[in-house]
Amino acid sequence: MVEVLWLNPYRTVAVLDHTVAFIHLPERHPQMRPLVKRAWLAALRSGKYDQLRSGALHDRRHDAQGKAPGRYSAAGVLCDIYLRATGQHWSIPDTIGRRYCLGNPIAVTAPVRAWAGLPERLPINLIQLNQHYSFPFIALIIEANL
């Protein structure tokens, strides 16, 4: 069972499979484009994207069998949606396997933020969430706070 509870305007409690996370949020940013938000949440919950638990957006490093599975961070999923919607592509992998979105391997760039309706500084730390929580859980936090 999944629940998102609001304790007050500055703290969200998300519960997923008996795991509780308290996320401190200084303010809400309701200006995210609803269509983009729905697409991002659906993609995070779809199981289509393998999760990358580092700070990179997208990683094409080869696994032990020599295959390049392609893993994404939560921010990388948003970048992938942007690139597909605008007819653009990920860069060729660099020497350590990272792929770039509009010239940046780690951050959501200004054009992606503007397209999605996100502020320059997000009220949630996607990199930190991505390192500790699953995509469905991150989707709950995004759904409640962006």
LINMONOR-V527917 format. One record per pair of residues at least 12 apart in sequence whose C-alpha atoms are under 10 Angstrom apart, sorted by the first residue. I is the first residue (numbers start at 1). GAP is how many residues later the second one is. D is the distance in Angstrom with one decimal. If there is no record, write none. Layout:
i->I gap->GAP d->D
i->I gap->GAP d->D
//
This chain:
i->1 gap->14 d->8.2
i->1 gap->15 d->6.4
i->1 gap->16 d->6.0
i->1 gap->17 d->8.2
i->2 gap->12 d->7.9
i->2 gap->13 d->5.9
i->2 gap->14 d->4.8
i->2 gap->15 d->6.8
i->2 gap->16 d->8.7
i->2 gap->17 d->9.7
i->2 gap->134 d->9.6
i->2 gap->135 d->8.8
i->2 gap->138 d->8.5
i->3 gap->12 d->5.3
i->3 gap->13 d->6.7
i->3 gap->14 d->9.3
i->3 gap->15 d->9.8
i->3 gap->17 d->9.7
i->3 gap->137 d->8.4
i->4 gap->12 d->8.6
i->4 gap->16 d->9.8
i->4 gap->17 d->9.9
i->4 gap->133 d->10.0
i->4 gap->136 d->7.0
i->4 gap->137 d->8.0
i->4 gap->139 d->9.2
i->4 gap->140 d->7.2
i->5 gap->17 d->9.9
i->5 gap->139 d->8.8
i->6 gap->138 d->8.8
i->7 gap->15 d->9.7
i->8 gap->17 d->9.9
i->9 gap->15 d->9.3
i->9 gap->16 d->7.8
i->9 gap->17 d->8.0
i->9 gap->18 d->7.3
i->9 gap->19 d->8.0
i->9 gap->136 d->10.0
i->10 gap->13 d->8.4
i->10 gap->14 d->5.9
i->10 gap->15 d->5.0
i->10 gap->16 d->5.6
i->10 gap->17 d->6.7
i->10 gap->18 d->8.6
i->11 gap->12 d->5.7
i->11 gap->13 d->4.7
i->11 gap->14 d->5.8
i->11 gap->15 d->8.2
i->11 gap->16 d->9.4
i->11 gap->134 d->9.9
i->12 gap->12 d->6.7
i->12 gap->13 d->7.4
i->12 gap->129 d->8.0
i->12 gap->132 d->7.9
i->12 gap->133 d->8.3
i->13 gap->127 d->9.9
i->13 gap->128 d->8.7
i->13 gap->131 d->9.6
i->14 gap->123 d->7.8
i->14 gap->124 d->9.4
i->14 gap->126 d->7.0
i->14 gap->127 d->6.9
i->14 gap->130 d->8.9
i->15 gap->122 d->8.2
i->15 gap->125 d->8.9
i->15 gap->126 d->10.0
i->16 gap->118 d->9.9
i->16 gap->120 d->8.7
i->16 gap->121 d->6.6
i->16 gap->124 d->8.9
i->17 gap->120 d->9.6
i->19 gap->114 d->9.9
i->19 gap->118 d->9.6
i->21 gap->112 d->9.3
i->21 gap->116 d->9.3
i->21 gap->120 d->9.3
i->22 gap->119 d->9.8
i->23 gap->100 d->9.9
i->23 gap->101 d->8.0
i->23 gap->102 d->9.6
i->23 gap->106 d->9.5
i->23 gap->118 d->8.2
i->23 gap->122 d->9.8
i->24 gap->99 d->8.7
i->24 gap->100 d->8.1
i->25 gap->97 d->9.7
i->25 gap->98 d->5.9
i->25 gap->99 d->6.8
i->25 gap->100 d->9.8
i->25 gap->120 d->8.0
i->26 gap->97 d->6.7
i->26 gap->98 d->9.1
i->27 gap->95 d->9.8
i->27 gap->96 d->6.8
i->27 gap->97 d->9.8
i->27 gap->118 d->8.4
i->27 gap->119 d->9.7
i->28 gap->94 d->9.5
i->28 gap->95 d->7.2
i->28 gap->96 d->9.8
i->28 gap->116 d->8.9
i->28 gap->117 d->5.7
i->28 gap->118 d->6.5
i->29 gap->88 d->9.2
i->29 gap->89 d->7.6
i->29 gap->90 d->7.5
i->29 gap->93 d->8.4
i->29 gap->94 d->7.6
i->29 gap->116 d->6.9
i->29 gap->117 d->5.2
i->30 gap->87 d->8.9
i->30 gap->88 d->8.8
i->30 gap->89 d->9.9
i->30 gap->114 d->9.7
i->30 gap->115 d->7.6
i->30 gap->116 d->5.6
i->31 gap->85 d->8.9
i->31 gap->86 d->5.8
i->31 gap->87 d->6.8
i->31 gap->88 d->8.3
i->31 gap->115 d->7.5
i->32 gap->81 d->9.0
i->32 gap->82 d->9.2
i->32 gap->83 d->9.0
i->32 gap->84 d->5.9
i->32 gap->85 d->4.2
i->32 gap->86 d->5.3
i->32 gap->87 d->8.3
i->32 gap->113 d->9.9
i->32 gap->114 d->6.2
i->33 gap->81 d->9.6
i->33 gap->82 d->8.0
i->33 gap->83 d->5.6
i->33 gap->84 d->5.3
i->33 gap->85 d->8.0
i->33 gap->113 d->9.4
i->34 gap->82 d->8.7
i->34 gap->83 d->8.9
i->34 gap->112 d->9.6
i->35 gap->81 d->8.7
i->36 gap->42 d->8.5
i->36 gap->45 d->8.4
i->36 gap->46 d->8.7
i->36 gap->79 d->8.4
i->36 gap->80 d->5.9
i->36 gap->81 d->8.4
i->37 gap->41 d->9.0
i->37 gap->79 d->7.6
i->37 gap->80 d->9.2
i->37 gap->81 d->10.0
i->37 gap->102 d->9.7
i->37 gap->105 d->8.4
i->37 gap->106 d->7.8
i->37 gap->109 d->8.1
i->38 gap->101 d->10.0
i->38 gap->105 d->8.7
i->39 gap->38 d->9.9
i->39 gap->39 d->8.6
i->39 gap->42 d->7.7
i->40 gap->34 d->8.8
i->40 gap->35 d->9.3
i->40 gap->37 d->7.1
i->40 gap->38 d->5.9
i->40 gap->39 d->9.5
i->40 gap->40 d->9.6
i->40 gap->41 d->7.3
i->40 gap->42 d->9.7
i->40 gap->76 d->9.7
i->40 gap->99 d->8.1
i->40 gap->102 d->9.1
i->40 gap->103 d->9.6
i->41 gap->33 d->9.8
i->41 gap->36 d->9.6
i->41 gap->37 d->9.2
i->41 gap->94 d->8.9
i->41 gap->95 d->8.2
i->41 gap->97 d->8.9
i->41 gap->98 d->5.4
i->41 gap->99 d->8.3
i->41 gap->101 d->7.7
i->41 gap->102 d->7.2
i->42 gap->94 d->9.3
i->42 gap->97 d->8.4
i->43 gap->31 d->9.5
i->43 gap->34 d->7.2
i->43 gap->35 d->8.5
i->43 gap->37 d->9.9
i->43 gap->38 d->8.5
i->43 gap->92 d->9.0
i->43 gap->93 d->9.5
i->43 gap->96 d->9.1
i->44 gap->29 d->9.7
i->44 gap->30 d->7.2
i->44 gap->33 d->7.2
i->44 gap->34 d->9.0
i->44 gap->90 d->9.0
i->44 gap->91 d->5.2
i->44 gap->92 d->6.1
i->44 gap->93 d->9.0
i->44 gap->94 d->7.9
i->44 gap->95 d->6.3
i->44 gap->96 d->9.8
i->45 gap->89 d->9.5
i->45 gap->90 d->6.4
i->45 gap->91 d->5.1
i->45 gap->92 d->8.8
i->45 gap->93 d->9.3
i->45 gap->94 d->7.1
i->45 gap->95 d->9.6
i->46 gap->89 d->9.1
i->46 gap->90 d->8.6
i->47 gap->88 d->8.5
i->47 gap->89 d->8.9
i->49 gap->20 d->9.7
i->49 gap->21 d->8.2
i->49 gap->22 d->6.7
i->49 gap->23 d->6.5
i->49 gap->24 d->8.9
i->49 gap->25 d->9.3
i->49 gap->27 d->9.7
i->49 gap->28 d->7.5
i->49 gap->86 d->8.9
i->50 gap->19 d->7.9
i->50 gap->20 d->7.1
i->50 gap->21 d->4.8
i->50 gap->22 d->6.2
i->50 gap->23 d->8.5
i->50 gap->24 d->10.0
i->50 gap->27 d->9.7
i->50 gap->85 d->9.1
i->51 gap->19 d->8.9
i->51 gap->20 d->5.4
i->51 gap->21 d->5.2
i->51 gap->22 d->5.8
i->51 gap->23 d->7.6
i->51 gap->25 d->9.5
i->51 gap->26 d->9.2
i->51 gap->79 d->8.1
i->51 gap->80 d->9.4
i->51 gap->82 d->9.9
i->51 gap->83 d->7.7
i->51 gap->84 d->7.2
i->52 gap->18 d->8.6
i->52 gap->19 d->5.0
i->52 gap->20 d->4.8
i->52 gap->21 d->5.0
i->52 gap->22 d->8.3
i->52 gap->24 d->9.0
i->52 gap->78 d->7.7
i->52 gap->79 d->8.1
i->52 gap->82 d->10.0
i->52 gap->83 d->10.0
i->53 gap->18 d->8.7
i->53 gap->19 d->8.1
i->53 gap->20 d->6.5
i->53 gap->21 d->9.2
i->53 gap->74 d->8.3
i->53 gap->75 d->9.1
i->53 gap->76 d->9.2
i->53 gap->77 d->5.8
i->53 gap->78 d->4.7
i->53 gap->79 d->7.7
i->53 gap->80 d->8.9
i->53 gap->81 d->9.3
i->54 gap->17 d->9.9
i->54 gap->18 d->9.0
i->54 gap->19 d->7.2
i->54 gap->52 d->9.3
i->54 gap->73 d->7.4
i->54 gap->74 d->9.0
i->54 gap->76 d->7.5
i->54 gap->77 d->6.2
i->54 gap->78 d->10.0
i->55 gap->17 d->9.6
i->55 gap->18 d->7.3
i->55 gap->19 d->9.8
i->55 gap->20 d->9.3
i->55 gap->21 d->9.6
i->55 gap->50 d->8.6
i->55 gap->51 d->6.0
i->55 gap->52 d->8.5
i->55 gap->71 d->9.0
i->55 gap->72 d->5.6
i->55 gap->73 d->8.3
i->55 gap->75 d->8.1
i->55 gap->76 d->7.9
i->56 gap->15 d->9.5
i->56 gap->16 d->7.7
i->56 gap->17 d->6.7
i->56 gap->18 d->9.8
i->56 gap->19 d->8.8
i->56 gap->20 d->7.7
i->56 gap->41 d->9.8
i->56 gap->42 d->6.7
i->56 gap->43 d->8.1
i->56 gap->44 d->8.7
i->56 gap->48 d->9.1
i->56 gap->49 d->5.7
i->56 gap->50 d->4.6
i->56 gap->51 d->7.9
i->56 gap->71 d->8.5
i->57 gap->14 d->8.4
i->57 gap->15 d->5.7
i->57 gap->16 d->5.2
i->57 gap->17 d->7.7
i->57 gap->18 d->6.1
i->57 gap->19 d->4.1
i->57 gap->20 d->7.7
i->57 gap->21 d->9.2
i->57 gap->22 d->7.8
i->57 gap->23 d->9.1
i->57 gap->41 d->7.6
i->57 gap->42 d->7.2
i->57 gap->43 d->7.3
i->57 gap->44 d->7.7
i->57 gap->47 d->8.5
i->57 gap->48 d->5.8
i->57 gap->49 d->5.3
i->57 gap->50 d->7.2
i->57 gap->51 d->8.2
i->57 gap->70 d->9.3
i->58 gap->12 d->6.9
i->58 gap->13 d->5.7
i->58 gap->14 d->4.5
i->58 gap->15 d->6.5
i->58 gap->16 d->9.5
i->58 gap->17 d->9.0
i->58 gap->18 d->5.7
i->58 gap->19 d->8.2
i->58 gap->21 d->9.1
i->58 gap->22 d->8.7
i->58 gap->32 d->8.6
i->58 gap->33 d->9.9
i->58 gap->35 d->9.1
i->58 gap->39 d->8.6
i->58 gap->40 d->5.9
i->58 gap->41 d->5.4
i->58 gap->42 d->7.3
i->58 gap->43 d->8.5
i->58 gap->47 d->7.4
i->58 gap->48 d->8.4
i->59 gap->12 d->5.3
i->59 gap->13 d->6.5
i->59 gap->14 d->8.8
i->59 gap->17 d->9.4
i->59 gap->34 d->7.8
i->59 gap->35 d->9.5
i->59 gap->37 d->8.6
i->59 gap->38 d->5.6
i->59 gap->39 d->4.5
i->59 gap->40 d->5.9
i->59 gap->41 d->9.1
i->59 gap->46 d->9.1
i->60 gap->12 d->9.1
i->60 gap->32 d->9.4
i->60 gap->33 d->6.8
i->60 gap->34 d->9.3
i->60 gap->36 d->8.8
i->60 gap->37 d->5.2
i->60 gap->38 d->6.3
i->60 gap->39 d->7.1
i->61 gap->32 d->8.4
i->61 gap->33 d->9.8
i->61 gap->34 d->9.5
i->61 gap->35 d->7.2
i->61 gap->36 d->4.7
i->61 gap->37 d->7.4
i->61 gap->38 d->9.7
i->62 gap->35 d->8.1
i->68 gap->29 d->9.3
i->70 gap->27 d->9.6
i->70 gap->28 d->9.7
i->70 gap->29 d->9.5
i->71 gap->27 d->9.8
i->72 gap->27 d->9.8
i->72 gap->58 d->9.7
i->73 gap->33 d->9.3
i->73 gap->53 d->8.3
i->73 gap->54 d->7.6
i->73 gap->56 d->9.7
i->73 gap->57 d->6.3
i->73 gap->58 d->8.7
i->73 gap->62 d->8.6
i->74 gap->52 d->6.7
i->74 gap->53 d->7.9
i->74 gap->55 d->8.6
i->74 gap->56 d->6.3
i->74 gap->57 d->9.8
i->74 gap->60 d->9.2
i->74 gap->61 d->6.8
i->74 gap->64 d->7.6
i->74 gap->65 d->8.6
i->74 gap->68 d->10.0
i->75 gap->31 d->8.6
i->75 gap->32 d->7.6
i->75 gap->33 d->6.5
i->75 gap->51 d->6.6
i->75 gap->52 d->7.8
i->75 gap->55 d->8.6
i->76 gap->23 d->9.6
i->76 gap->24 d->9.4
i->76 gap->25 d->8.2
i->76 gap->29 d->9.0
i->76 gap->30 d->8.4
i->76 gap->31 d->8.6
i->76 gap->32 d->7.8
i->76 gap->50 d->10.0
i->77 gap->58 d->9.8
i->78 gap->30 d->8.2
i->78 gap->34 d->8.1
i->78 gap->35 d->9.4
i->78 gap->38 d->8.6
i->79 gap->21 d->9.5
i->79 gap->22 d->6.5
i->79 gap->23 d->9.0
i->79 gap->28 d->9.4
i->79 gap->29 d->6.9
i->79 gap->30 d->8.6
i->79 gap->32 d->10.0
i->79 gap->33 d->6.7
i->79 gap->34 d->9.3
i->79 gap->37 d->9.7
i->80 gap->21 d->8.1
i->80 gap->32 d->9.9
i->81 gap->31 d->9.5
i->81 gap->35 d->10.0
i->82 gap->19 d->9.3
i->82 gap->29 d->9.2
i->82 gap->30 d->6.5
i->82 gap->31 d->9.6
i->82 gap->33 d->7.8
i->82 gap->34 d->8.2
i->83 gap->18 d->7.8
i->83 gap->19 d->8.9
i->83 gap->29 d->8.7
i->86 gap->29 d->9.9
i->88 gap->13 d->9.2
i->88 gap->14 d->9.0
i->89 gap->12 d->7.9
i->89 gap->13 d->8.8
i->90 gap->12 d->7.8
i->90 gap->13 d->9.2
i->90 gap->15 d->9.8
i->91 gap->12 d->7.8
i->91 gap->13 d->9.5
i->91 gap->14 d->9.3
i->93 gap->12 d->9.7
i->106 gap->21 d->8.9
i->107 gap->19 d->9.7
i->107 gap->20 d->9.1
i->108 gap->12 d->9.3
i->117 gap->29 d->9.5
i->118 gap->28 d->7.9
i->119 gap->27 d->9.7
i->122 gap->23 d->9.9
i->122 gap->24 d->8.6
i->123 gap->19 d->9.8
i->123 gap->22 d->8.0
i->123 gap->23 d->8.1
i->124 gap->17 d->8.4
i->124 gap->18 d->8.2
i->124 gap->21 d->8.2
i->124 gap->22 d->8.8
i->126 gap->12 d->8.2
i->126 gap->15 d->9.8
i->126 gap->16 d->9.2
i->129 gap->12 d->9.1
//
